[in-house]
Amino acid sequence: MNNRRPLVVMFGHPDDESFSCGGSMAAYATRGVPVHIVCGTRGEVGEISDPALATPATLGEVREQELRRAARTMGAAEPIFLGFRDSGMHGTTENADPRCLHQAPPAVVVEKLVALIRRLRPGVIVTFDETGGYGHPDHIAIHRHATAAFWAAARKDCFPHHFDQGLEPWQTPKLYYTAAPRAFWQRIRDAAQQAGIELPRFLSRRNRLGTPDDLVSAEIDVAEFADVKLQAIRSHATQMQPNNPFTRMPPSVSAQFQSTEYFQRVWPPHNGPHETDLYTGIDGASR
């Protein structure tokens, strides 16, 4: 019997999970690890690739169902939604909405996440790094709140009223941030140039986008699950713009980029060789 503690991923919007670590989630689910997706918003102000799929009024509901389909594809449990609104980008009207994740009081979000951690008692938590990948306010917010919750969940002086609900303190053994090494982005730029595909301007910047290579501590081989990951990504149909450079890559090239996922280990501190398994050192944990 597999007795690994759950893998819990915490992201801002539906589709963040599939792009960031869909292959790893599918791989661990196949091995019998319970996989849980915590989503801060329903992505209400995201793009709509095809007007036949959604309207601005229905987009949140549609994207919720897209995430549910993606979760089933990857073998994850039903997603957990925190109930905040999509914040949109800086400077937009949505970004000032008091209901959005970006504007939510930190203590409110952290308590929700602490309660989930204490209930699920994970072995590994994964979230965005401090840049949120490309700076989206919701990505940065969920990074900040998930990191705070990781530490707070283990403390007896944090939200002690949880104990009355049977939610005891829990120290998750490992915390990771998703990573996209700068060398990885360079390979994408090279592949796009060879395929004659023009990348968005922010992807064309050299030496600025992505995680410094020396901060990457785990490389997970998910080649076996590349097709599953791609299917999960395609579940988020409203976000798949027809001119998306990644969907225009030749299939063989696209599969190459889907075959490895990268992570930065935050806790415990990493100072050794690259890991090839997020559960290294905690297999069989049964606390």
URNOR-V434267 format. One record per residue. N is the residue number from 1. RES is the residue in three letters. PHI is phi as a letter, one per 30 degrees, with the letter a starting at -180 (* if undefined). PSI is psi as a letter, one per 40 degrees, with the letter a starting at -180 (NA if undefined). Layout:
N&RES&PHI&PSI  N&RES&PHI&PSI
//
This chain:
1&MET&*&h  2&ASN&d&h  3&ASN&c&f  4&ARG&d&i  5&ARG&d&i  6&PRO&d&i  7&LEU&c&h  8&VAL&c&h  9&VAL&c&h  10&MET&b&h  11&PHE&b&i  12&GLY&d&d  13&HIS&b&i  14&PRO&e&h  15&ASP&j&d  16&ASP&e&d  17&GLU&d&d  18&SER&d&d  19&PHE&d&d  20&SER&d&d  21&CYS&a&f  22&GLY&d&d  23&GLY&d&d  24&SER&d&d  25&MET&d&d  26&ALA&d&d  27&ALA&d&d  28&TYR&d&d  29&ALA&d&d  30&THR&d&d  31&ARG&d&e  32&GLY&j&e  33&VAL&d&h  34&PRO&d&h  35&VAL&c&h  36&HIS&b&h  37&ILE&c&h  38&VAL&c&h  39&CYS&b&h  40&GLY&d&d  41&THR&b&i  42&ARG&c&e  43&GLY&i&f  44&GLU&d&d  45&VAL&c&f  46&GLY&d&a  47&GLU&d&i  48&ILE&b&h  49&SER&d&d  50&ASP&b&h  51&PRO&e&e  52&ALA&d&e  53&LEU&d&d  54&ALA&a&i  55&THR&b&i  56&PRO&e&d  57&ALA&d&d  58&THR&c&e  59&LEU&e&d  60&GLY&e&d  61&GLU&d&d  62&VAL&d&d  63&ARG&d&d  64&GLU&d&d  65&GLN&d&d  66&GLU&d&d  67&LEU&d&d  68&ARG&d&d  69&ARG&d&d  70&ALA&d&d  71&ALA&d&d  72&ARG&d&d  73&THR&e&d  74&MET&d&e  75&GLY&i&e  76&ALA&d&i  77&ALA&d&i  78&GLU&e&h  79&PRO&d&i  80&ILE&c&h  81&PHE&c&h  82&LEU&d&d  83&GLY&j&e  84&PHE&d&i  85&ARG&d&i  86&ASP&e&h  87&SER&d&e  88&GLY&i&a  89&MET&d&i  90&HIS&e&h  91&GLY&j&e  92&THR&c&i  93&THR&d&d  94&GLU&d&d  95&ASN&d&e  96&ALA&c&e  97&ASP&d&h  98&PRO&d&e  99&ARG&d&e  100&CYS&d&i  101&LEU&d&d  102&HIS&d&d  103&GLN&c&e  104&ALA&d&i  105&PRO&e&h  106&PRO&e&d  107&ALA&d&d  108&VAL&d&d  109&VAL&d&d  110&VAL&d&d  111&GLU&d&d  112&LYS&e&d  113&LEU&d&d  114&VAL&d&d  115&ALA&d&d  116&LEU&d&d  117&ILE&d&d  118&ARG&d&d  119&ARG&d&d  120&LEU&d&d  121&ARG&h&g  122&PRO&d&i  123&GLY&c&d  124&VAL&b&h  125&ILE&c&h  126&VAL&b&h  127&THR&b&a  128&PHE&d&i  129&ASP&d&a  130&GLU&d&e  131&THR&d&e  132&GLY&i&f  133&GLY&i&d  134&TYR&b&e  135&GLY&j&e  136&HIS&d&h  137&PRO&e&d  138&ASP&d&d  139&HIS&d&d  140&ILE&d&d  141&ALA&d&d  142&ILE&d&d  143&HIS&e&d  144&ARG&d&d  145&HIS&d&d  146&ALA&d&d  147&THR&d&d  148&ALA&d&d  149&ALA&d&d  150&PHE&e&d  151&TRP&d&d  152&ALA&d&d  153&ALA&d&d  154&ALA&d&e  155&ARG&c&h  156&LYS&d&d  157&ASP&d&e  158&CYS&c&h  159&PHE&h&f  160&PRO&d&e  161&HIS&d&e  162&HIS&d&d  163&PHE&d&d  164&ASP&d&e  165&GLN&c&e  166&GLY&i&e  167&LEU&c&g  168&GLU&d&i  169&PRO&e&i  170&TRP&b&h  171&GLN&c&h  172&THR&d&h  173&PRO&d&d  174&LYS&b&i  175&LEU&b&h  176&TYR&b&i  177&TYR&c&i  178&THR&d&i  179&ALA&b&i  180&ALA&b&g  181&PRO&e&i  182&ARG&e&d  183&ALA&d&d  184&PHE&d&d  185&TRP&d&d  186&GLN&d&d  187&ARG&d&d  188&ILE&d&d  189&ARG&d&d  190&ASP&d&d  191&ALA&d&d  192&ALA&d&d  193&GLN&d&d  194&GLN&d&d  195&ALA&d&e  196&GLY&i&f  197&ILE&c&h  198&GLU&d&h  199&LEU&d&i  200&PRO&e&i  201&ARG&e&d  202&PHE&d&d  203&LEU&d&e  204&SER&d&e  205&ARG&d&h  206&ARG&c&i  207&ASN&i&e  208&ARG&b&d  209&LEU&c&h  210&GLY&j&i  211&THR&d&h  212&PRO&e&h  213&ASP&e&d  214&ASP&d&e  215&LEU&c&e  216&VAL&d&h  217&SER&c&e  218&ALA&b&h  219&GLU&b&h  220&ILE&c&h  221&ASP&d&h  222&VAL&b&f  223&ALA&e&d  224&GLU&d&d  225&PHE&c&e  226&ALA&d&d  227&ASP&d&d  228&VAL&d&d  229&LYS&e&d  230&LEU&d&d  231&GLN&d&d  232&ALA&d&d  233&ILE&e&d  234&ARG&d&e  235&SER&d&d  236&HIS&d&g  237&ALA&d&d  238&THR&d&d  239&GLN&c&e  240&MET&c&g  241&GLN&d&i  242&PRO&d&d  243&ASN&c&e  244&ASN&e&h  245&PRO&d&d  246&PHE&d&d  247&THR&d&e  248&ARG&c&e  249&MET&d&i  250&PRO&e&i  251&PRO&e&d  252&SER&d&d  253&VAL&d&d  254&SER&e&d  255&ALA&d&d  256&GLN&d&d  257&PHE&d&e  258&GLN&d&e  259&SER&d&e  260&THR&b&h  261&GLU&b&i  262&TYR&c&i  263&PHE&b&i  264&GLN&c&h  265&ARG&d&h  266&VAL&c&d  267&TRP&b&h  268&PRO&d&i  269&PRO&e&i  270&HIS&c&h  271&ASN&b&f  272&GLY&b&a  273&PRO&d&i  274&HIS&e&h  275&GLU&d&i  276&THR&c&e  277&ASP&a&h  278&LEU&d&e  279&TYR&c&e  280&THR&e&h  281&GLY&j&e  282&ILE&b&e  283&ASP&e&h  284&GLY&i&e  285&ALA&e&h  286&SER&b&f  287&ARG&d&NA
//
